[in-house]
Amino acid sequence: MSSSESGRQFINQPRQVVGEALEGCARLRHPDGSGVRLSDPASGMRLVVRDDWARDQVALISGGGSGHEPAHAGFVGAGMLTAAVCGELFASPTVDAVLAAIREVTGEAGALLIVKNYTGDRLNFGLAAERARQEGFKVEMVIVADDVALPDNPQPRGLAGTLLVHKVTGALAARGAGLKEITAVARRVADSCSTLGVAFNVGRHPGKPREQRAPELGLGIHGEPGAMALELGSDSDTHGVHTVMDTVVTALVQGHSRKDVGGDLPASGHLLLINDLGGCSALERSLLLEEALTHPSLQALGIHAVVGPQPLMTSLDMHGFSLTLLPLDSLLEEALSASCAPVAWPGVQPVTPLAHFSPSQDAVRTVSDEASDARRAQAKADCQERAARGVKSRAGLPGDPQVEQRLRAALEILLASEADLDRLDAISGDGDTGSTFASGARAVIEALEDCELACGDSGELMTTIAKQLAHGMGGSSGVLLSTLFTAAATRWKEQSDANGQAPLGQRWHDALSHGVARMQHYGGASRGDRSLLDALLPALEALQASVQSDQQGDQSASPAESQQERRVDWAAMARAARQGADATAEMAKARAGRSAYVPSAHLVGNSDPGAEAVARVFEALADAAEEAAG
């Protein structure tokens, strides 16, 4: 059962969660070396104050109910808030707590209270400001009411736009601006920014089950009803983000247009803040960013900078997001981009056009490879011309009729075995080994029919097969076999450069053995793990045995004769592969692939499908060799 279904949360006691969370955050220092101090728990107050504060600038104080983390305590630090006053979950802090914060941080320059437009916050912060003035402190208060969910609401709620006020005023205070100037700019930002959110559910209070609510547009950050319920289909629906984003943006832009932001939009356009309300994954947030930036209405407004997408003003773990628009001018751009200490502030990022590039499909070729490419291109043209005249020969590329015959036999057996291998794989896996190998075979056959395989140039042949398997086979088997042939081709070419006189059978064994070793290196499987290696490795051992026998029996042969493939025992290789594949039926435990998770009762008596495919390929190769010899 998931945590959301069971109600499990990482908490101790619900009544202690706010204090313990603040203590955890207060143990860390900002990158600039500064940190925060907490009020004594015995005071009954939860005040978070900069520990480097000297009272020589305008103090910025905000706060409200907890549950919106990282707001507001997470934004205490140089360049943003001087102090945060934290209440219980979704409950305003007391007048005494706000007044204590004012007394703690306010100097001759005065203090600005930044308050979200909720009744409790307005009343408690407002009365604290009056009492502070009575005590001789210079205090101003700005109320943020950026919510545009309800057009006729006389008291719009304060939402994520509050954080933009924090950042702009923090930058102004850091450079020594006075209280009057900071207050004026704060009011301009508060009046001109617009926020609208949407959520699939409400936040879950610690220790309590989640309240079941329909998805809503304009759902409040304390769970207040939104402007309208959204019809998004069944619970299993993925709720297409394109439709949801269009609904939010359309309503947001309409609400934003109703605000008097000082006439024509500024030349520098708008900033967009994307706020995760607490329950979105990182993947969802990136998708929300893409949908927002490509929405025609926001593009028409001119989104030149973005904050987020990040959890900034949350509602516990509410699964939703909000968008905030703020018209920009040079002063606001500079203030928003100014450095600050709190790590919870993600910074402002400029928007740039999306840029694509076309990935290279082939490895970078050397000069010598270019000559080979030219030869192959001409050979392919010749091959296609003969095919057009009805000539069946495929010798346009460097050819070897025996190699092509054996290759076709191997590919055709994989196609014919598709259903058998799928049935065998269904016992221990997901039933697709046959279709996977058949897909690879079809890709190679297509290349063969298109005159793209150099059957007379083993290195080029293996390179091309590797590419076809990588693109056409799919699954881990395609990657593994492509790795085998790629590495084998590399070793083959190295041998050609270093020792072109080596016996052909020995070169094949060395190249394929190297390819298998690299496949094992990346795949992690070994002999006895119940995989295709249990058939492939015995076949290579049989190849080595036939090569050694050939060398011992023909020590008197001429160098030219010794390069020929005279007695590779294909039948012995097929027998070895078959014995290896059959032996996997007695292996009660797999240590590679999906079979590793299958109980032994499902494995014993059934061969590994990959090993079975390899055995059938070598049997087909042996039959083709016998046919050619007979």
Secondary structure as GFF3:
##gff-version 3
##sequence-region A 1 630
A	DSSP	alpha_helix	3	6	.	.	.	ID=ss1
A	DSSP	three_ten_helix	14	16	.	.	.	ID=ss2
A	DSSP	alpha_helix	17	26	.	.	.	ID=ss3
A	DSSP	beta_strand	36	38	.	.	.	ID=ss4
A	DSSP	three_ten_helix	41	43	.	.	.	ID=ss5
A	DSSP	beta_strand	47	50	.	.	.	ID=ss6
A	DSSP	beta_strand	59	66	.	.	.	ID=ss7
A	DSSP	three_ten_helix	73	75	.	.	.	ID=ss8
A	DSSP	beta_strand	83	89	.	.	.	ID=ss9
A	DSSP	alpha_helix	95	105	.	.	.	ID=ss10
A	DSSP	beta_strand	111	116	.	.	.	ID=ss11
A	DSSP	alpha_helix	119	134	.	.	.	ID=ss12
A	DSSP	beta_strand	139	144	.	.	.	ID=ss13
A	DSSP	alpha_helix	161	174	.	.	.	ID=ss14
A	DSSP	alpha_helix	179	192	.	.	.	ID=ss15
A	DSSP	beta_strand	194	199	.	.	.	ID=ss16
A	DSSP	beta_strand	216	217	.	.	.	ID=ss17
A	DSSP	beta_strand	228	229	.	.	.	ID=ss18
A	DSSP	alpha_helix	241	257	.	.	.	ID=ss19
A	DSSP	beta_strand	270	276	.	.	.	ID=ss20
A	DSSP	alpha_helix	282	293	.	.	.	ID=ss21
A	DSSP	alpha_helix	296	301	.	.	.	ID=ss22
A	DSSP	beta_strand	303	311	.	.	.	ID=ss23
A	DSSP	beta_strand	320	327	.	.	.	ID=ss24
A	DSSP	alpha_helix	330	337	.	.	.	ID=ss25
A	DSSP	beta_strand	348	350	.	.	.	ID=ss26
A	DSSP	alpha_helix	367	388	.	.	.	ID=ss27
A	DSSP	alpha_helix	401	416	.	.	.	ID=ss28
A	DSSP	alpha_helix	418	428	.	.	.	ID=ss29
A	DSSP	alpha_helix	433	449	.	.	.	ID=ss30
A	DSSP	alpha_helix	458	472	.	.	.	ID=ss31
A	DSSP	alpha_helix	475	498	.	.	.	ID=ss32
A	DSSP	alpha_helix	504	523	.	.	.	ID=ss33
A	DSSP	alpha_helix	533	553	.	.	.	ID=ss34
A	DSSP	alpha_helix	559	562	.	.	.	ID=ss35
A	DSSP	alpha_helix	570	583	.	.	.	ID=ss36
A	DSSP	three_ten_helix	584	586	.	.	.	ID=ss37
A	DSSP	three_ten_helix	594	597	.	.	.	ID=ss38
A	DSSP	three_ten_helix	600	602	.	.	.	ID=ss39
A	DSSP	alpha_helix	609	629	.	.	.	ID=ss40
###
